Amino acid sequence: MEKLVPRNQGEAVAVFRSQVIGTLLHRPLSRGQLRAALRELSQQSFRPPGAQVTRRYSVPTLERWYYRWRKGGLSALVPQPRAACGAAQALEESVRQLLLDVRREHPSASVRLIVRTLVESGRLREGAVSESTVRRLLASAGLDRVSLRRSPGATQRLRWEASHPGALWHGDVCHGLALPDGRPLRIHALMDDKSRYVVALEARCSERESDMLSLFVATLRRWGRPDSLYLDNGSTYSGKALATACARLGTALVHARPYDPEARGKMERFWRTLREGLLDHLDRGLSLEQVQRRLDTFLTRHYHCTPHSSLFGDTPALVWSSRQTLLVSEEQLRQALTVRERRLVSRDGVVHLDGQLFEVRQGFLAGRRLYVCHNLVEGLPTEAWVEHDGHRYPLQPLDRRLNGTVRREPHAPAPQQARTPFEPAAPNPAP
């Protein structure tokens, strides 16, 4: 059975005071006898709750405790705070109101920043108030940061998880130290919510939408598709190609609320584990391939086989093994990642697709604005073609060197045809 203890410091002090005067509470004492007993009690030393030394109490103090107990019991012995506690009485009312107004309009500003700014602007005399006094003032008015986070307008936080493995995947990018060749290190990850199993962890040197698409496709081929994909609002995850592909595959694409990092807590917790267990100890001379091998080793030997607190002691690998896989065929991937958009074919038959140049060899298509289709199964445009009048004409990567060696057929002269008479200003024939 748990110990029965006072619920707070105030009740602990009340219990202590009742123990001090406990020998007098049930004795029938007259006024003179009570005074003598109180004088005798005032010579004794007692240790208050939380104190390191003992102290004595005067006769008036003991007498006040005695009569409070007789009148209201234990609750009457609870110490009462000052009515103006935290009100910064040493400050003028206008200064107190100024401090409160600044915090209401700028809730993210720290107390140190508020005081410094007001002093520099001349609205507050330097040394007129300490930072601790301002903090007590804000706390008494319910404007401290803890109270503001719990205000009705603040976001309500609930601890949640997906219903089963594969129901929801988290996706994010972690920035690492630069590689020896100067390229940045970007680590892309996809993590299952229910099991905390990391279905994809890949080191790259960029964080574009094409990187996310290629990682997502590789993960779909290996593990099947999730019911939902939960991402942040960065440009890597907010493109139309990813949204269209998820919709065609039947995966709901969900974005976290902007400027709300707490909403991505599970992914941030994994990044912390990865940094403490691997990234903070990597040799800066490692290549991208060597970093990838260490990431794979970290997952298989350490992370996936370690009991997780949120899984009640189970390992991510054990919980992930109970999933029901929703397989995705190559044909589904091809259809889901086929992009169809209107593009202008230049006069020399060249089409621009995501920074790459393709060409069409059918000369009659040059200069037209047509529907250009390309497949993003590998993250970048592949298997591109042009649609015109119900026909498909293939696009191929532009090769200027090869085109320089191709012999053009000379234009054949147009055949002579009989001319049709047409002369609007011709004179009338003579009668």
Secondary structure, DSSP 8 states (H G I E B T S, - for coil): ------SSHHHHHHHHHHHHTHHHHTS---HHHHHHHHHHHTTS-B--TT-SS-B---HHHHHHHHHHHHHHGGGGGS----TTTTS-TTS-HHHHHHHHHHHHH-TTS-HHHHHHHHHHTTSS-TTSS-HHHHHHHHHHTT-SHHHHHTSTTS--------SSTTSEEEEEEEEE---TTS--EEEEEEEETTT--EEEEEEES---HHHHHHHHHHHHHHH---SEEEE-SSTTT--HHHHHHHHHHT-EEEE--TT-GGGGHHHHHHHHHHHHHTGGG--TT--HHHHHHHHHHHIIIIITTS--GGGTT--HHHHHTT-------HHHHHHHTEEEEEEE--TTSEEEETTEEEE---GGGTT-EEEEEEE-TTSS-EEEEEEETTEEEE-EE--HHHHHH------------------TT------
